[in-house]
Amino acid sequence: MTTVSDSFRANNIVSRDAAQLPIWPEPLRGGPNALLRSALFAGIHSKKRKRLGIQTSSDKEPQGVLIASQDGIRITYAGTQLNQYDADVFFESVHRGRREQLGTECTFNGADFLKEIGRTHCKGEYEDLDESFRRLRRGELQAEWSINGRHYVFTGSLIASYIRETTTKLYKITFSKEVRTLFAAASWTQLEWEQRKTLKGKPLAQWLHSYYSTHAAPFPVSLAYLHEKSGSPTATLKHFKTEIKRAFGVLHDQLGWESEWDGDL
C-alpha cells in the first residue's frame, strides 16, 4: 500500500468575488485537483514532450486527445504536451493573478518570476519561460468533474493572453473568467511551495507531490495506475517501478515522506 505521511491543507478559502480566484496564503500555491490528479502536467523531462491532438482535416483545429485521469475526471487536450515545468509556471501565474479581477492584466517582473520558480534569469531561462507561456496559451483543454452533487466543465486555455516587453522584461498575462471554474469549492488544493521547489529537476517526484497533496487521506493505488496517471513514457512497468521508487526516495530524503509497498500497490 502506498501512503504518504504529511499534513495537507484543505481547500476551504473562498474568493470574495466570482470574477476573482480564491485567495490563499503567500507561502502556498493553488492547484486545481482535476489537473493534478491527471497526466495533464506529466511527470516527464521537457525533451520527452509530444504534440497531442487528432488532426481530422487540414482546415480544422486538432481535436483533443483523452488524458489519463483519476476516476470521475475527464480531460481532453490538444497542443504541445505540458509537464511539471509548465505546472510551475501555471501555479506561479495564478498565484500572482489571484488578487486581480479575471480578464484584467496581471503584470510582473520576469526576473522575480523566474526566481520564484527556482530558476536563474539568464537568456535561456527567459526563452524557456516564454515557451511555457505559449504552450499554456495555445493548448486547448476541456476538463469535467463532479463534486458535492455539482458538475463542472472548463473549456479553453489555461492562460488567455501573454505579452513580454523585451526591454523592461515585464510580463503581462490575463486569465479568462472561466478559469475560476477550475478553482470551484472543494475542487482545488493548496500546495506547499517551498517543498515543491526542493524537488526541482525531479518531475516524477513533483508529480507525486502534487497528486498526493490533493488527498487528505491517500488511498492504495497500483503501479499501473501511477504509470498511467503520471504520463510516464516508460514502456515497461518493471522499469517504471524502478523510476517511481527512486521518486518516492526523493520525497523521503527531501520532505520526510514515507511510503509502503504491498506487491505492486
C-alpha positions as CSV (number, residue, x, y, z in Angstrom):
1,M,0.0,0.0,0.0
2,T,1.4,3.4,-1.0
3,T,0.8,6.0,1.7
4,V,2.4,9.4,2.4
5,S,2.8,10.9,5.9
6,D,2.3,14.6,5.8
7,S,-0.3,17.2,6.7
8,F,-2.3,18.5,3.8
9,R,-4.3,21.8,3.8
10,A,-8.0,21.7,2.9
11,N,-9.1,24.0,0.1
12,N,-11.6,26.0,2.1
13,I,-10.7,29.6,1.4
14,V,-13.3,31.2,-0.8
15,S,-12.9,34.2,-3.1
16,R,-14.9,37.3,-2.2
17,D,-15.8,37.8,-5.9
18,A,-16.8,35.2,-8.5
19,A,-14.6,37.0,-11.1
20,Q,-11.6,36.5,-8.9
21,L,-9.6,33.5,-7.9
22,P,-9.6,32.3,-4.3
23,I,-7.1,34.0,-2.0
24,W,-4.6,31.6,-0.5
25,P,-1.7,32.5,1.8
26,E,1.5,33.8,0.3
27,P,3.8,30.7,1.1
28,L,1.3,28.4,-0.8
29,R,0.2,27.9,-4.3
30,G,-3.2,26.9,-5.6
31,G,-3.7,24.0,-8.0
32,P,-6.9,22.5,-9.5
33,N,-7.5,18.9,-8.3
34,A,-8.8,17.8,-11.7
35,L,-5.5,18.7,-13.3
36,L,-3.2,17.4,-10.5
37,R,-5.0,14.1,-10.5
38,S,-4.2,13.5,-14.1
39,A,-1.4,13.3,-16.7
40,L,-2.0,16.8,-18.0
41,F,1.2,18.1,-16.3
42,A,3.1,15.0,-17.0
43,G,5.9,13.9,-14.7
44,I,8.4,13.9,-17.6
45,H,11.5,15.9,-18.6
46,S,11.0,18.5,-21.3
47,K,12.9,16.6,-24.0
48,K,10.2,13.9,-23.9
49,R,7.3,16.2,-24.8
50,K,5.0,15.2,-27.6
51,R,2.4,17.0,-29.8
52,L,-1.0,15.9,-28.7
53,G,-4.2,16.1,-30.8
54,I,-6.0,14.5,-33.7
55,Q,-6.0,16.3,-37.0
56,T,-9.2,15.3,-38.8
57,S,-8.9,17.9,-41.6
58,S,-6.3,20.4,-42.7
59,D,-8.8,23.3,-42.3
60,K,-9.8,22.4,-38.8
61,E,-8.1,22.7,-35.4
62,P,-6.8,19.4,-33.9
63,Q,-9.2,17.6,-31.7
64,G,-8.1,16.9,-28.1
65,V,-6.9,13.5,-27.0
66,L,-8.1,11.9,-23.8
67,I,-5.6,12.5,-20.9
68,A,-5.3,9.8,-18.2
69,S,-7.2,11.0,-15.1
70,Q,-8.5,9.7,-11.8
71,D,-12.0,8.2,-11.9
72,G,-14.6,10.9,-12.0
73,I,-12.5,13.3,-14.1
74,R,-12.4,13.6,-17.9
75,I,-9.8,15.6,-19.6
76,T,-9.0,16.2,-23.3
77,Y,-6.2,18.3,-24.6
78,A,-4.7,19.4,-27.9
79,G,-1.3,21.1,-28.1
80,T,2.2,20.6,-27.0
81,Q,2.4,18.2,-24.1
82,L,2.7,20.0,-20.7
83,N,5.0,18.9,-17.9
84,Q,6.0,19.9,-14.4
85,Y,7.9,23.0,-15.6
86,D,4.6,24.2,-17.1
87,A,2.9,23.4,-13.8
88,D,5.4,25.6,-12.0
89,V,4.7,28.4,-14.4
90,F,0.9,28.0,-14.1
91,F,1.0,27.8,-10.3
92,E,3.1,30.9,-10.0
93,S,1.0,32.7,-12.6
94,V,-2.3,32.1,-10.9
95,H,-0.7,33.0,-7.6
96,R,0.2,36.4,-8.9
97,G,-3.1,36.8,-10.6
98,R,-5.3,35.7,-7.7
99,R,-5.7,39.3,-6.4
100,E,-6.7,40.7,-9.8
101,Q,-10.1,40.6,-11.4
102,L,-10.1,37.8,-14.0
103,G,-9.9,39.3,-17.5
104,T,-7.6,42.1,-16.4
105,E,-3.8,42.2,-16.9
106,C,-1.5,40.8,-14.3
107,T,1.9,42.5,-14.6
108,F,5.1,41.2,-13.1
109,N,8.9,41.3,-13.5
110,G,10.4,38.3,-15.3
111,A,13.5,38.0,-13.1
112,D,11.4,37.9,-10.0
113,F,9.0,35.3,-11.5
114,L,12.0,33.1,-12.5
115,K,13.4,33.3,-9.0
116,E,10.1,32.2,-7.5
117,I,10.0,29.1,-9.7
118,G,13.6,28.3,-8.7
119,R,15.3,29.4,-11.9
120,T,18.0,32.0,-12.8
121,H,17.4,34.9,-15.0
122,C,19.8,34.1,-17.9
123,K,18.7,34.3,-21.5
124,G,17.9,30.6,-21.8
125,E,15.6,30.7,-18.8
126,Y,13.7,33.6,-20.3
127,E,13.3,31.6,-23.5
128,D,12.1,28.6,-21.6
129,L,9.6,30.8,-19.7
130,D,8.3,32.3,-23.0
131,E,7.8,28.9,-24.5
132,S,5.9,27.7,-21.4
133,F,3.5,30.7,-21.6
134,R,3.0,29.9,-25.3
135,R,2.1,26.3,-24.5
136,L,-0.3,27.4,-21.8
137,R,-2.0,29.9,-24.1
138,R,-2.2,27.8,-27.2
139,G,-3.2,24.4,-25.7
140,E,-6.9,23.7,-25.8
141,L,-8.2,22.0,-22.7
142,Q,-11.5,20.5,-21.6
143,A,-11.9,19.3,-18.1
144,E,-15.0,17.8,-16.5
145,W,-15.6,16.6,-12.9
146,S,-18.3,16.4,-10.3
147,I,-18.1,17.1,-6.6
148,N,-20.7,17.6,-3.9
149,G,-23.5,17.0,-6.3
150,R,-22.4,19.6,-8.8
151,H,-20.9,19.0,-12.3
152,Y,-18.2,21.3,-13.6
153,V,-16.8,21.8,-17.1
154,F,-13.9,24.0,-18.1
155,T,-13.1,24.6,-21.8
156,G,-10.3,26.9,-23.1
157,S,-6.7,27.7,-22.5
158,L,-5.0,28.0,-19.1
159,I,-3.8,31.4,-20.0
160,A,-5.9,33.7,-22.1
161,S,-3.2,36.1,-23.3
162,Y,0.5,36.7,-22.8
163,I,2.8,39.7,-23.6
164,R,6.5,40.1,-22.8
165,E,8.2,43.5,-23.0
166,T,11.7,42.5,-24.0
167,T,13.3,45.9,-23.0
168,T,11.8,46.1,-19.5
169,K,11.4,42.3,-19.1
170,L,7.9,42.9,-17.8
171,Y,5.3,40.3,-18.4
172,K,1.5,40.9,-18.8
173,I,-0.8,37.9,-18.7
174,T,-4.6,37.6,-18.4
175,F,-6.9,34.7,-17.4
176,S,-10.4,34.2,-18.7
177,K,-13.2,34.3,-16.2
178,E,-13.8,30.6,-17.0
179,V,-10.6,29.7,-15.2
180,R,-12.5,30.4,-11.9
181,T,-14.3,27.1,-12.6
182,L,-11.1,25.2,-12.0
183,F,-11.0,26.6,-8.5
184,A,-14.6,25.9,-7.6
185,A,-15.4,24.9,-4.0
186,A,-13.6,21.7,-2.9
187,S,-12.0,21.5,-6.4
188,W,-8.5,22.8,-5.6
189,T,-5.6,22.2,-3.3
190,Q,-3.1,24.5,-1.5
191,L,0.4,23.2,-2.4
192,E,3.5,23.7,-0.1
193,W,5.6,25.8,-2.5
194,E,8.9,25.5,-0.7
195,Q,8.5,21.7,-0.6
196,R,7.8,21.6,-4.3
197,K,10.8,23.8,-5.2
198,T,13.2,21.4,-3.4
199,L,12.1,18.8,-6.0
200,K,13.1,20.9,-9.0
201,G,14.5,18.8,-11.8
202,K,12.8,15.7,-10.5
203,P,9.5,15.8,-12.5
204,L,8.2,12.4,-11.3
205,A,8.7,13.4,-7.7
206,Q,7.0,16.7,-8.4
207,W,4.0,14.9,-9.9
208,L,3.7,12.6,-6.9
209,H,3.9,15.6,-4.6
210,S,1.1,17.4,-6.4
211,Y,-1.0,14.2,-6.7
212,Y,-0.8,13.2,-3.1
213,S,-1.2,16.7,-1.9
214,T,-4.8,16.6,-3.3
215,H,-5.7,13.7,-1.0
216,A,-6.2,14.3,2.7
217,A,-6.1,10.5,3.2
218,P,-4.2,8.9,0.3
219,F,-5.6,5.5,-0.7
220,P,-3.7,2.5,-2.1
221,V,-3.1,2.7,-5.8
222,S,-1.4,0.3,-8.2
223,L,1.9,0.7,-10.0
224,A,0.0,0.6,-13.3
225,Y,-2.2,3.5,-12.0
226,L,0.8,5.7,-11.2
227,H,2.4,4.8,-14.5
228,E,-0.7,5.9,-16.5
229,K,-1.7,9.0,-14.4
230,S,1.8,10.4,-14.3
231,G,2.0,10.3,-18.1
232,S,5.2,8.2,-18.0
233,P,6.6,7.3,-21.4
234,T,8.5,4.4,-19.9
235,A,7.5,1.3,-21.9
236,T,7.5,-1.4,-19.2
237,L,6.1,-1.5,-15.6
238,K,9.3,-3.2,-14.5
239,H,11.4,-0.2,-15.5
240,F,8.8,2.3,-14.3
241,K,8.8,0.6,-10.8
242,T,12.5,1.5,-10.5
243,E,11.8,5.1,-11.5
244,I,8.8,5.5,-9.2
245,K,10.6,4.0,-6.2
246,R,13.5,6.4,-6.9
247,A,11.0,9.3,-6.9
248,F,9.5,8.2,-3.6
249,G,13.0,8.1,-2.3
250,V,13.5,11.7,-3.3
251,L,10.2,12.6,-1.4
252,H,11.6,10.7,1.6
253,D,15.0,12.3,1.5
254,Q,13.8,15.9,0.8
255,L,10.5,16.0,2.7
256,G,10.5,13.1,5.1
257,W,7.5,11.4,3.4
258,E,7.1,7.7,4.0
259,S,5.7,5.1,1.6
260,E,4.8,1.4,1.9
261,W,4.5,-1.2,-0.8
262,D,2.5,-4.3,-0.9
263,G,3.5,-6.0,-4.1
264,D,2.6,-3.5,-6.8
265,L,0.2,-1.4,-4.5
